[in-house]
Each structure stands twice: as C-alpha cells, then as structure tokens.
Amino acid sequence: MKTKPSDRKFINQIEKDVVDFLVGKIRGNLWPYLYGTPQDENDPVRGGILYNEMLENEEDYYLYKFEAQLFQSKGHLIASAIGSNATIIELGPGSEQSLRQKTLPFLRVCPQLSGYVGIDISQDFLNKGLQVIRSELPELSVSGTQQDFTKLESLPDVEKPVIFFKGSTIANMRQDEVPSFISQIGKLAGKNHSLLLVHDANQDEVSLMKAYNNKRMAVFMENIMFRIHRDVDTKGMIPNAFRYEPEWDPNTYDFKHILTATQPQKIHFNGEIVEIKEGQKLHTLSSFKYPIEVFQKLIGFAGYEPLECFRDRSNRMAAHLFQIKSDASF
C-alpha cells in the first residue's frame, strides 16, 4: 500500500519529535501523540481508550467535568458576550461525549448562530462529531475541514468567526509554542474574529496531584512509549520499562508528566544511539496551569486583549474571550 502524502508528513513529524525528545533537545513535546489508537486487537497502543477509561473512573480528575459544568452553567453568559450571527469554528471538537456535554450546551444558547465548523486531523472523528451536531441542531449550517489544528493552513472565510478551543489542550503546548500558534490563527482568521479559549488555572498542588497522580492516569501516560515504539523505527526500546512520576513546578506553572526509566536501555534509531539509565527522568509533556493574568498576558503576546473571563464554580477552569488588539500586525 502506498503511503499517502498526509501520512508521510505525520511520520516525518513524529520521527523528528521523538528524536528531539530522546536526545534531550526539546522537553515536553510529545503531547500530540497521547491519544493513539490500536491498529489491531493485539496492538498495545490504546491512548484514546485509556483516556476515556480514566475519565469514567477517576473522580479526582476534575478538568473534564468542571469544564462541562462551566459551559452548562455559564454558556449563556459567554454567548451573550459574543453576540449574534457568529460562526463557531471549533479546533479539535473531541468525542461525542465532549460535544454533548460542552459544545452543544454552548451552541444552543448562542443567539442567531450563523454556523458551526469543526476542524480535526481525523476525518473519521470529524464526521462523527458533525453528525452529532447536525442531529441535535438540524437548522444550523454545519460543516467541517480535515486539518491538523496545531498546524493550521486555512480557516473558513465567514463574516464573524469565533475560534473555539476547549479542553485545555492549549496548556499542553510549550510556552514558546503558544504565541506562534495563536498568531497563525490571527493571520488566517482575518480582522473581525475573536477567540474563545479554555484552560485550567488551578494552582493547588494537592488537588493537582490527586487529579493526575493515580493508577489510571499512569497507565494512560505510560502508553505513549508504546506509541513511540510502534510508529518510530526504534530498536532496543523497552516501552513497558517506564514509571509515571509527575512533578509540579509552581514557579513556571508547569505540571510535568515525567516517565522514569525502570531499567537501562540502549535505543537505536535514525543512525543515533541513545542510552537511557535506570532512574533517568524523561519529561514527555506538560499541563501548564497558568493563573488568569499570566494566561491573558501570554495570549496578548500574539496580538489579542481579553474581553471577558468566565470561571466554573470551583474557580479552576476558565473560559476566556479575546479580541484583536487595535495595533495587531495581522
């Protein structure tokens, strides 16, 4: 079977990211590869499945349910701040459950909504999501486009676009990635758009550790090494020889997802040899927990200013509405 150009592009990217990660050039860059899916019944890569199992069974993992509560309780306020005749362009709509608990409650209260556009790297996933929206809101204009939303090449040309990015995924991006990602949105969306971004502002180490430092989260996070082993031509890697040991750095607001090697390994790939010692810590990805003002300043670097911020009842999850600065360069 011939490799499609889009597949080849993905393979090149994951190979580059894994090389940078293993040789220590970049830390915390593996977040795009968390939600792997098995290619057959014997495939141990089950990131997406494990994530859903964790959501269903870990009561202390608050991000998903508190974000859902935010849109269910404050969606009408967010919609009022946006105003009428908007087109919601959602980056990475997520699962059917996510659409039903977060996106749909918000869309239903948006006044005179002009349309909804979903953007996702998986056409399959996108089609299922669009079908959910169409079945629940049959009068709404609904469409989608297959793209990697972290590397956008185009956005629909609509009159009043609102770029909607839920799920705190933006907080998995490294701090140096966020302004360039947001700036690219600005260049593609035009002058009359706004941003609706969600992130976790929790600074409490106890509740953070309860949310992340548990058995099901560990199995989910450790599964990324099986993804690397499958999708990158590595020899000598022992993917089950890593233990999840997260760390919180309050000075940088960085909740670090660390995998510690439980035995030595000598990994061969792309002409490189990387030796990993027992006890060596590998920083796979981060979940940044920015305070409100820090997050707003970060987005401000990309040419935006905050309009309003909405918090859930716990004051952990925040939905920010941003508009373009008058002196923005795009």
Residue frames relative to the residue before (quaternion, step in Angstrom):
aa qw qx qy qz dx dy dz
M 1.0000 0.0000 0.0000 0.0000 0.00 0.00 0.00
K 0.4393 -0.7041 0.4955 0.2566 3.57 -0.90 0.95
T 0.4228 -0.6755 0.5400 0.2710 3.55 -1.09 0.72
K 0.3905 -0.7163 0.5287 0.2343 3.59 -0.78 1.06
P 0.6278 -0.5498 0.3835 0.3957 3.61 -1.10 0.58
S 0.6522 0.5138 -0.3248 0.4530 3.61 0.97 -0.81
D 0.6369 0.5121 -0.3243 0.4764 3.59 1.08 -0.75
R 0.6488 0.5229 -0.3177 0.4524 3.57 0.96 -0.90
K 0.6298 0.5379 -0.3228 0.4581 3.55 1.05 -0.83
F 0.6553 0.5043 -0.3049 0.4724 3.57 1.00 -0.84
I 0.6477 0.5209 -0.3194 0.4551 3.58 0.92 -0.90
N 0.6438 0.5206 -0.3208 0.4600 3.58 0.95 -0.87
Q 0.6759 0.5072 -0.2969 0.4448 3.58 0.96 -0.89
I 0.6878 0.4638 -0.3081 0.4657 3.60 0.82 -0.90
E 0.6140 0.5386 -0.3535 0.4560 3.61 1.05 -0.66
K 0.6571 0.5020 -0.3098 0.4693 3.58 0.94 -0.88
D 0.6758 0.5043 -0.2974 0.4478 3.57 0.88 -0.95
V 0.6649 0.4983 -0.3047 0.4656 3.59 0.98 -0.82
V 0.6159 0.5286 -0.3436 0.4724 3.59 1.02 -0.75
D 0.6684 0.5004 -0.2995 0.4617 3.59 0.84 -0.99
F 0.6567 0.5230 -0.2963 0.4554 3.57 1.02 -0.85
L 0.7336 0.4492 -0.2561 0.4410 3.58 0.72 -1.03
V 0.7069 0.4242 -0.2786 0.4927 3.61 1.03 -0.65
G 0.5332 -0.6746 0.3792 0.3418 3.57 1.30 0.05
K 0.3748 0.7418 -0.4837 0.2743 3.61 1.22 0.32
I 0.7845 0.0561 0.0012 0.6176 3.57 1.04 -0.87
R 0.2082 -0.7694 0.5911 0.1238 3.56 -1.03 0.79
G 0.8317 0.2651 -0.1748 0.4554 3.54 -1.21 0.56
N 0.4958 0.7031 -0.3901 0.3281 3.59 1.15 0.53
L 0.5751 0.6418 -0.3660 0.3514 3.63 1.20 0.06
W 0.3586 0.7804 -0.4681 0.2081 3.62 1.22 0.08
P 0.6311 0.5419 -0.3868 0.3980 3.70 0.93 -0.52
Y 0.7231 0.4694 -0.2365 0.4481 3.60 1.19 -0.43
L 0.3579 0.7728 -0.4618 0.2480 3.58 1.26 0.25
Y 0.7951 0.3777 -0.1648 0.4449 3.55 0.80 -1.06
G 0.0926 0.8345 -0.5333 0.1033 3.55 0.81 1.03
T 0.2404 -0.7578 0.5890 0.1453 3.55 -1.21 0.56
P 0.5323 -0.6446 0.4383 0.3303 3.61 -1.04 0.72
Q 0.3932 -0.7203 0.5252 0.2252 3.55 -1.10 0.74
D 0.7705 -0.0103 -0.0258 0.6369 3.56 1.31 -0.31
E 0.7301 -0.4649 0.2785 0.4161 3.59 -1.27 0.15
N 0.6950 0.4580 -0.2736 0.4821 3.59 1.22 -0.39
D 0.4930 0.6744 -0.4163 0.3589 3.58 1.31 -0.07
P 0.3259 -0.7737 0.5067 0.1962 3.64 -0.65 1.03
V 0.5225 0.6185 -0.4285 0.4010 3.62 1.25 -0.14
R 0.1662 0.8078 -0.5312 0.1941 3.56 -0.30 1.31
G 0.1370 0.8579 -0.4901 0.0714 3.57 1.14 0.60
G 0.6840 0.4922 -0.2918 0.4525 3.58 0.83 -0.97
I 0.6506 0.5140 -0.3031 0.4698 3.56 1.01 -0.86
L 0.6759 0.4995 -0.2889 0.4585 3.57 0.91 -0.95
Y 0.6119 0.5460 -0.3495 0.4532 3.58 1.07 -0.70
N 0.6736 0.4893 -0.3001 0.4656 3.59 0.90 -0.90
E 0.6260 0.5260 -0.3350 0.4683 3.59 1.05 -0.74
M 0.6380 0.5219 -0.3194 0.4676 3.56 1.03 -0.80
L 0.6406 0.5342 -0.3249 0.4458 3.60 0.94 -0.87
E 0.7031 0.4908 -0.2627 0.4425 3.55 0.93 -0.92
N 0.8088 0.3522 -0.1303 0.4526 3.58 1.03 -0.77
E 0.6959 0.4463 -0.2863 0.4844 3.62 1.17 -0.36
E 0.2880 -0.8068 0.4941 0.1481 3.56 -0.15 1.30
D 0.6807 0.5089 -0.2938 0.4374 3.59 1.06 -0.67
Y 0.5632 0.5551 -0.4135 0.4512 3.60 1.23 -0.12
Y 0.1384 -0.8793 0.4554 0.0161 3.52 0.10 1.39
L 0.5166 0.7064 -0.4172 0.2451 3.61 1.08 -0.65
Y 0.6983 0.4871 -0.2853 0.4401 3.56 0.77 -1.04
K 0.7367 0.4317 -0.2600 0.4508 3.59 0.71 -1.06
F 0.6590 0.4939 -0.3296 0.4616 3.61 1.02 -0.66
E 0.6135 0.5191 -0.3563 0.4767 3.59 1.09 -0.57
A 0.6223 0.5260 -0.3371 0.4715 3.59 1.03 -0.79
Q 0.6498 0.5127 -0.3111 0.4670 3.59 0.96 -0.87
L 0.6102 0.5656 -0.3439 0.4352 3.56 1.06 -0.76
F 0.7216 0.4276 -0.2581 0.4794 3.60 0.82 -0.95
Q 0.6480 0.5163 -0.3243 0.4564 3.57 1.08 -0.62
S 0.7562 0.3805 -0.2113 0.4886 3.60 1.01 -0.75
K 0.7939 0.2813 -0.1362 0.5216 3.61 1.06 -0.69
G 0.3605 0.7680 -0.4726 0.2383 3.59 1.25 0.03
H 0.6588 0.5170 -0.3177 0.4448 3.59 0.98 -0.83
L 0.6381 0.5111 -0.3296 0.4722 3.60 1.11 -0.62
I 0.6313 0.5177 -0.3245 0.4777 3.57 1.02 -0.81
A 0.6625 0.5139 -0.2989 0.4557 3.56 0.93 -0.95
S 0.6434 0.5226 -0.3208 0.4582 3.58 0.99 -0.81
A 0.6507 0.5162 -0.3143 0.4598 3.58 1.04 -0.78
I 0.6450 0.5106 -0.3124 0.4750 3.59 1.10 -0.68
G 0.3327 -0.7587 0.4926 0.2665 3.56 0.95 -0.89
S 0.6844 -0.5238 0.3445 0.3723 3.55 -1.33 0.04
N 0.8284 0.3174 -0.2194 0.4060 3.49 -1.49 0.24
A 0.3912 0.7123 -0.4940 0.3091 3.59 1.09 0.59
T 0.2504 -0.6938 0.6425 0.2076 3.53 -1.36 0.35
I 0.2677 -0.7705 0.5619 0.1378 3.56 -0.65 1.13
I 0.0813 -0.7766 0.6245 0.0168 3.58 -0.72 1.13
E 0.1082 -0.8451 0.5232 0.0167 3.55 -0.22 1.29
L 0.2696 -0.7564 0.5802 0.1361 3.55 -0.85 1.05
G 0.8356 -0.0004 -0.0367 0.5482 3.58 -0.57 1.15
P 0.1053 -0.8543 0.5052 0.0626 3.62 0.52 1.13
G 0.4103 -0.7393 0.4536 0.2815 3.60 1.11 -0.57
S 0.7609 -0.3841 0.2868 0.4373 3.52 -1.35 -0.26
E 0.6818 -0.4507 0.3684 0.4430 3.55 -1.32 0.15
Q 0.6264 0.5423 -0.3307 0.4518 3.58 1.01 -0.81
S 0.6574 0.5080 -0.3034 0.4666 3.57 0.96 -0.90
L 0.6509 0.5141 -0.3145 0.4617 3.58 0.96 -0.83
R 0.7015 0.4756 -0.2757 0.4535 3.57 0.89 -0.92
Q 0.7495 0.4135 -0.2259 0.4650 3.60 0.97 -0.76
K 0.7798 0.3028 -0.1616 0.5236 3.60 1.13 -0.55
T 0.7606 0.4094 -0.2343 0.4460 3.59 0.50 -1.18
L 0.7054 0.4897 -0.2893 0.4229 3.60 0.72 -1.02
P 0.6401 0.5064 -0.3566 0.4547 3.66 0.87 -0.73
F 0.6474 0.5074 -0.3082 0.4780 3.58 1.12 -0.67
L 0.6685 0.5085 -0.3083 0.4465 3.60 0.84 -0.97
R 0.6432 0.5640 -0.3251 0.4031 3.57 0.97 -0.86
V 0.7493 0.3861 -0.2231 0.4896 3.61 1.07 -0.61
C 0.4749 0.6532 -0.4559 0.3740 3.61 1.25 0.10
P 0.3886 -0.7524 0.4776 0.2341 3.64 -0.63 1.06
Q 0.8599 -0.0605 0.0157 0.5065 3.55 -0.95 1.01
L 0.0479 0.8395 -0.5351 0.0812 3.53 0.83 1.05
S 0.3760 -0.7537 0.4972 0.2083 3.60 -0.81 0.99
G 0.7903 -0.2330 0.1751 0.5390 3.58 1.01 -0.68
Y 0.2548 -0.7258 0.6160 0.1701 3.50 -1.41 0.14
V 0.0507 -0.7775 0.6269 -0.0013 3.55 -0.98 0.97
G 0.1630 -0.7810 0.5964 0.0880 3.58 -0.83 1.00
I 0.1065 -0.7786 0.6159 0.0549 3.57 -1.08 0.76
D 0.1688 0.7788 -0.5846 0.1522 3.57 -0.72 1.07
I 0.5434 -0.6314 0.4471 0.3258 3.58 -1.15 0.62
S 0.7128 0.4040 -0.2355 0.5227 3.59 1.17 -0.59
Q 0.3786 -0.7356 0.5163 0.2213 3.59 -0.60 1.14
D 0.6087 0.5661 -0.3350 0.4437 3.56 1.06 -0.77
F 0.6783 0.4900 -0.2650 0.4791 3.52 0.85 -1.09
L 0.6529 0.5303 -0.3018 0.4488 3.55 0.98 -0.93
N 0.6560 0.5255 -0.3120 0.4431 3.59 0.90 -0.95
K 0.6557 0.5086 -0.3114 0.4630 3.57 0.96 -0.86
G 0.6633 0.5139 -0.3031 0.4516 3.56 0.98 -0.86
L 0.6606 0.5088 -0.3059 0.4596 3.57 0.95 -0.90
Q 0.6210 0.5460 -0.3377 0.4496 3.57 1.07 -0.71
V 0.6165 0.5374 -0.3359 0.4672 3.57 1.07 -0.76
I 0.6716 0.4936 -0.2993 0.4645 3.59 0.86 -0.98
R 0.6698 0.5074 -0.3062 0.4473 3.60 0.88 -0.94
S 0.6745 0.5044 -0.3085 0.4421 3.58 0.92 -0.86
E 0.7189 0.4389 -0.2476 0.4788 3.59 1.06 -0.71
L 0.7837 0.1710 -0.0848 0.5911 3.59 1.14 -0.66
P 0.0824 -0.8702 0.4840 0.0415 3.59 0.57 1.17
E 0.6600 0.5159 -0.3158 0.4456 3.62 1.14 -0.48
L 0.6096 0.5873 -0.3400 0.4097 3.57 1.26 -0.36
S 0.4443 -0.6510 0.5440 0.2878 3.57 -1.09 0.71
V 0.0038 0.8227 -0.5628 0.0793 3.58 -0.48 1.24
S 0.1316 0.7802 -0.6022 0.1066 3.58 -0.87 0.95
G 0.1606 -0.7943 0.5787 0.0915 3.55 -1.29 0.12
T 0.1381 -0.7717 0.6127 0.1001 3.51 -1.30 0.33
Q 0.3814 -0.7268 0.5289 0.2159 3.55 -0.94 0.92
Q 0.2765 0.7227 -0.5888 0.2339 3.54 -0.58 1.27
D 0.4612 -0.5853 0.5692 0.3475 3.51 -1.32 0.31
F 0.3152 -0.8053 0.4647 0.1903 3.58 -0.23 1.24
T 0.5966 0.5462 -0.3802 0.4485 3.62 1.21 -0.17
K 0.7592 0.2290 -0.1445 0.5919 3.58 1.30 -0.26
L 0.0150 -0.8621 0.5063 -0.0152 3.54 0.76 1.09
E 0.2005 -0.7757 0.5891 0.1057 3.54 -1.07 0.83
S 0.7965 -0.0058 0.0092 0.6045 3.59 1.20 -0.44
L 0.1421 -0.7431 0.6437 0.1156 3.52 -1.36 0.36
P 0.6009 -0.5802 0.3933 0.3842 3.61 -1.07 0.59
D 0.3981 -0.6945 0.5510 0.2358 3.54 -1.11 0.76
V 0.1978 0.7720 -0.5732 0.1907 3.58 -0.12 1.30
E 0.6648 -0.5752 0.3183 0.3547 3.56 -1.23 0.52
K 0.8179 0.0477 0.0156 0.5731 3.61 0.86 -0.91
P 0.0050 -0.8519 0.5233 -0.0197 3.59 0.41 1.22
V 0.1041 -0.7361 0.6645 0.0757 3.54 -1.17 0.75
I 0.2356 -0.7776 0.5703 0.1209 3.56 -0.50 1.21
F 0.1205 -0.8288 0.5459 -0.0223 3.54 -0.45 1.33
F 0.0473 0.7967 -0.5952 0.0932 3.57 -0.63 1.17
K 0.0184 -0.8271 0.5603 -0.0406 3.55 -0.10 1.30
G 0.6708 0.5701 -0.3346 0.3362 3.55 -1.32 -0.22
S 0.4493 -0.7200 0.4310 0.3067 3.60 1.25 0.09
T 0.3206 0.7677 -0.5031 0.2339 3.61 1.20 0.29
I 0.5901 0.5851 -0.3740 0.4118 3.57 1.06 -0.67
A 0.6538 0.5210 -0.3124 0.4511 3.60 1.15 -0.56
N 0.5709 0.5529 -0.3961 0.4598 3.60 1.27 -0.02
M 0.5711 0.5870 -0.3819 0.4283 3.56 1.22 -0.42
R 0.5214 -0.6150 0.4850 0.3388 3.55 -1.10 0.69
Q 0.6469 -0.5559 0.3524 0.3851 3.57 -1.14 0.62
D 0.6653 0.4930 -0.3122 0.4658 3.59 1.08 -0.62
E 0.6367 0.5424 -0.3300 0.4377 3.61 1.21 -0.36
V 0.6130 0.6257 -0.3549 0.3267 3.58 1.00 -0.84
P 0.6982 0.4662 -0.3238 0.4363 3.69 0.64 -0.91
S 0.6669 0.4912 -0.3205 0.4596 3.61 0.94 -0.79
F 0.6171 0.5359 -0.3374 0.4670 3.60 1.08 -0.73
I 0.6949 0.4635 -0.2731 0.4772 3.59 0.86 -0.96
S 0.6258 0.5401 -0.3369 0.4507 3.61 1.01 -0.75
Q 0.6298 0.5317 -0.3319 0.4588 3.57 1.04 -0.77
I 0.6042 0.5358 -0.3478 0.4762 3.57 1.06 -0.73
G 0.6536 0.5357 -0.3088 0.4363 3.57 0.92 -0.95
K 0.6670 0.5101 -0.2999 0.4528 3.57 0.94 -0.90
L 0.7255 0.4487 -0.2414 0.4627 3.58 1.02 -0.82
A 0.7133 0.4963 -0.2611 0.4204 3.58 1.03 -0.77
G 0.4710 -0.6983 0.4372 0.3152 3.61 1.16 -0.34
K 0.7466 -0.4812 0.2755 0.3677 3.53 -1.36 0.10
N 0.7629 0.4234 -0.2038 0.4440 3.58 1.02 -0.69
H 0.5000 0.6645 -0.4291 0.3526 3.61 1.02 0.64
S 0.1813 -0.7391 0.6290 0.1586 3.53 -1.36 0.18
L 0.3699 -0.7137 0.5556 0.2125 3.55 -1.33 0.33
L 0.0816 -0.7472 0.6561 0.0676 3.54 -1.12 0.75
L 0.0351 0.8298 -0.5458 0.1107 3.55 -0.22 1.35
V 0.1916 -0.7824 0.5862 0.0871 3.55 -1.03 0.86
H 0.1228 0.7837 -0.6059 0.0613 3.57 -1.02 0.77
D 0.4855 -0.6407 0.5203 0.2882 3.54 -1.36 0.33
A 0.1708 -0.8200 0.5433 0.0564 3.57 -0.61 1.17
N 0.3550 0.7709 -0.4692 0.2439 3.60 1.27 0.18
Q 0.1327 -0.8025 0.5796 0.0497 3.58 -0.89 0.98
D 0.5311 0.6584 -0.3916 0.3619 3.59 1.28 -0.03
E 0.3913 -0.7640 0.4647 0.2174 3.58 -0.41 1.25
V 0.6266 0.5560 -0.3520 0.4175 3.61 0.96 -0.78
S 0.7174 0.4274 -0.2643 0.4825 3.60 0.79 -0.96
L 0.5999 0.5502 -0.3609 0.4551 3.60 1.11 -0.58
M 0.6796 0.4819 -0.2937 0.4687 3.57 0.90 -0.90
K 0.6174 0.5313 -0.3462 0.4655 3.58 1.05 -0.68
A 0.6695 0.5187 -0.2938 0.4432 3.56 1.01 -0.87
Y 0.8166 0.3056 -0.1215 0.4744 3.57 0.90 -0.94
N 0.7322 0.4366 -0.2503 0.4590 3.59 0.94 -0.79
N 0.4377 0.6602 -0.4842 0.3716 3.56 0.39 1.30
K 0.7220 -0.4935 0.2787 0.3969 3.54 -1.25 0.43
R 0.7049 0.4658 -0.2912 0.4487 3.60 0.79 -0.93
M 0.6212 0.5145 -0.3438 0.4809 3.57 1.05 -0.66
A 0.6289 0.5429 -0.3367 0.4432 3.59 1.01 -0.80
V 0.6589 0.5001 -0.3131 0.4666 3.60 0.89 -0.89
F 0.6377 0.5290 -0.3115 0.4653 3.57 1.03 -0.83
M 0.7097 0.4577 -0.2665 0.4646 3.59 0.80 -0.99
E 0.6548 0.5193 -0.3132 0.4511 3.59 0.98 -0.78
N 0.5807 0.6205 -0.3662 0.3791 3.59 1.17 -0.57
I 0.5411 0.6377 -0.4063 0.3681 3.59 1.17 -0.42
M 0.6132 0.5509 -0.3555 0.4404 3.60 1.13 -0.55
F 0.6044 0.5220 -0.3513 0.4886 3.59 1.17 -0.52
R 0.6121 0.5393 -0.3434 0.4653 3.59 1.10 -0.68
I 0.6445 0.5106 -0.3147 0.4742 3.59 0.95 -0.87
H 0.6700 0.5176 -0.2946 0.4431 3.54 0.88 -0.99
R 0.6925 0.4764 -0.2751 0.4668 3.59 1.04 -0.77
D 0.8093 0.3624 -0.1529 0.4363 3.56 0.75 -1.09
V 0.7103 0.3254 -0.2362 0.5777 3.58 1.29 -0.14
D 0.4802 -0.6943 0.4604 0.2745 3.56 -0.95 0.90
T 0.1771 0.7874 -0.5621 0.1806 3.56 0.27 1.30
K 0.1195 -0.7628 0.6314 0.0716 3.53 -1.10 0.74
G 0.7672 0.3401 -0.2639 0.4756 3.53 -0.97 0.87
M 0.5295 0.6177 -0.4239 0.3979 3.60 1.23 -0.09
I 0.1602 -0.7437 0.6415 0.0987 3.56 -1.10 0.79
P 0.2376 -0.8504 0.4462 0.1458 3.60 0.17 1.26
N 0.7019 0.4463 -0.2898 0.4734 3.60 1.14 -0.46
A 0.5740 0.5920 -0.3737 0.4248 3.59 1.28 0.27
F 0.5626 0.5441 -0.4121 0.4666 3.55 0.92 1.00
R 0.1834 -0.7821 0.5905 0.0773 3.57 -1.07 0.79
Y 0.4128 -0.7272 0.5014 0.2222 3.57 -0.85 1.00
E 0.1079 0.7821 -0.6011 0.1241 3.57 -0.75 1.14
P 0.1434 -0.8417 0.5151 0.0755 3.62 0.21 1.25
E 0.1539 -0.7706 0.6135 0.0780 3.54 -1.28 0.54
W 0.2363 -0.7598 0.5910 0.1326 3.57 -1.12 0.73
D 0.0917 -0.7738 0.6261 0.0286 3.54 -0.87 1.05
P 0.2474 -0.8162 0.5021 0.1430 3.62 -0.12 1.24
N 0.6016 0.5873 -0.3605 0.4039 3.60 1.14 -0.47
T 0.7683 0.2730 -0.1600 0.5565 3.58 1.13 -0.64
Y 0.4255 -0.7245 0.4344 0.3247 3.60 1.36 0.08
D 0.4757 0.7048 -0.3846 0.3593 3.54 1.26 0.49
F 0.1266 -0.7422 0.6547 0.0667 3.54 -0.66 1.15
K 0.1668 -0.8424 0.5108 0.0401 3.54 -0.22 1.34
H 0.2580 -0.7492 0.5941 0.1384 3.52 -0.89 1.02
I 0.0529 -0.8415 0.5342 -0.0609 3.52 -0.12 1.41
L 0.1320 -0.7388 0.6540 0.0951 3.55 -1.10 0.81
T 0.1824 -0.7898 0.5813 0.0712 3.55 -0.77 1.09
A 0.4329 -0.7073 0.4955 0.2585 3.58 -0.79 1.03
T 0.2725 -0.7809 0.5450 0.1377 3.56 -0.87 0.97
Q 0.7771 0.0729 -0.1000 0.6172 3.58 1.31 0.02
P 0.5886 -0.5915 0.4042 0.3746 3.60 -1.14 0.51
Q 0.0536 -0.7891 0.6118 0.0089 3.55 -1.16 0.69
K 0.1592 -0.7368 0.6462 0.1193 3.54 -1.23 0.56
I 0.0995 -0.8389 0.5349 -0.0101 3.54 -0.27 1.34
H 0.1666 -0.7768 0.6043 0.0601 3.57 -0.85 1.06
F 0.2672 0.7444 -0.5861 0.1761 3.59 -0.89 0.91
N 0.8667 0.0414 -0.0452 0.4950 3.56 -1.12 0.80
G 0.7059 -0.4629 0.2618 0.4679 3.57 1.00 0.79
E 0.6062 0.5357 -0.3491 0.4730 3.58 1.30 0.03
I 0.1401 -0.7376 0.6488 0.1242 3.54 -1.28 0.48
V 0.0485 -0.7938 0.6061 -0.0135 3.54 -0.71 1.12
E 0.1905 -0.7726 0.5976 0.0977 3.54 -0.81 1.03
I 0.1206 -0.7751 0.6191 0.0379 3.54 -0.86 1.04
K 0.2895 -0.7807 0.5351 0.1426 3.55 -0.72 1.10
E 0.5885 -0.5414 0.4540 0.3930 3.53 -1.21 0.46
G 0.7834 0.2802 -0.2322 0.5039 3.58 -0.84 1.02
Q 0.4957 0.6571 -0.4342 0.3661 3.60 1.26 -0.15
K 0.3109 -0.7635 0.5440 0.1567 3.56 -0.96 0.93
L 0.1164 -0.7757 0.6188 0.0436 3.56 -0.94 0.96
H 0.2620 -0.7721 0.5656 0.1232 3.56 -0.67 1.18
T 0.1998 -0.8412 0.4945 0.0889 3.58 -0.03 1.32
L 0.7768 -0.1686 0.1484 0.5884 3.58 0.91 -0.92
S 0.3346 -0.7268 0.5664 0.1975 3.53 -1.34 0.21
S 0.1555 -0.7006 0.6769 0.1637 3.50 -1.38 0.35
F 0.1847 -0.8139 0.5436 0.0894 3.57 -0.09 1.29
K 0.1722 -0.7839 0.5943 0.0510 3.55 -0.92 1.02
Y 0.0335 -0.8538 0.5194 -0.0028 3.55 0.51 1.20
P 0.4555 -0.6031 0.5643 0.3321 3.58 -1.11 0.62
I 0.7021 -0.5015 0.3026 0.4050 3.56 -1.17 0.62
E 0.7230 0.4507 -0.2701 0.4485 3.58 0.72 -1.04
V 0.6195 0.5340 -0.3455 0.4601 3.60 1.09 -0.62
F 0.6507 0.5045 -0.3142 0.4726 3.58 0.96 -0.85
Q 0.6600 0.5084 -0.3151 0.4546 3.59 0.90 -0.85
K 0.6400 0.5151 -0.3206 0.4714 3.57 1.05 -0.75
L 0.6282 0.5457 -0.3260 0.4487 3.58 1.03 -0.83
I 0.6824 0.4492 -0.2799 0.5042 3.59 0.93 -0.88
G 0.5866 0.5911 -0.3571 0.4231 3.58 1.14 -0.60
F 0.5915 0.5804 -0.3575 0.4307 3.58 1.12 -0.66
A 0.6932 0.4725 -0.2674 0.4741 3.58 1.19 -0.56
G 0.6766 -0.5322 0.2895 0.4186 3.60 1.25 0.14
Y 0.6186 0.5406 -0.3417 0.4565 3.59 1.21 0.45
E 0.1772 -0.7460 0.6260 0.1418 3.53 -1.34 0.33
P 0.5169 -0.6658 0.4343 0.3176 3.60 -1.01 0.73
L 0.2827 -0.7305 0.5985 0.1679 3.54 -1.13 0.79
E 0.7747 -0.1642 0.1470 0.5927 3.55 0.78 -1.08
C 0.1758 -0.7521 0.6248 0.1140 3.53 -1.30 0.46
F 0.1312 -0.7940 0.5928 0.0305 3.55 -0.90 1.00
R 0.1670 -0.8092 0.5600 0.0604 3.59 -0.85 1.00
D 0.4661 -0.6319 0.5269 0.3253 3.57 -1.20 0.49
R 0.7372 -0.4426 0.2734 0.4311 3.59 -1.28 0.16
S 0.6793 0.4899 -0.2904 0.4627 3.59 1.10 -0.62
N 0.3626 -0.7401 0.4682 0.3187 3.58 1.34 -0.34
R 0.4834 0.6491 -0.4518 0.3753 3.59 1.14 0.55
M 0.7692 0.3180 -0.1777 0.5251 3.59 0.75 -1.04
A 0.0842 -0.8064 0.5853 -0.0016 3.56 -0.97 0.95
A 0.1542 -0.7471 0.6403 0.0895 3.54 -1.05 0.87
H 0.1410 -0.8154 0.5609 0.0241 3.56 -0.63 1.20
L 0.1653 -0.7381 0.6438 0.1162 3.53 -1.06 0.81
F 0.0724 -0.8049 0.5889 -0.0133 3.57 -0.71 1.17
Q 0.1468 -0.7463 0.6376 0.1219 3.53 -1.26 0.55
I 0.6157 -0.5582 0.4081 0.3780 3.56 -1.26 0.39
K 0.4687 -0.6484 0.5247 0.2909 3.56 -1.06 0.79
S 0.5836 -0.6067 0.4087 0.3525 3.57 -1.08 0.68
D 0.7512 0.3674 -0.2186 0.5029 3.59 1.10 -0.60
A 0.3026 0.7669 -0.5129 0.2393 3.61 1.22 0.40
S 0.4582 -0.7320 0.4450 0.2372 3.56 -0.97 0.85
F 0.6637 0.4732 -0.3412 0.4681 3.65 1.16 -0.08
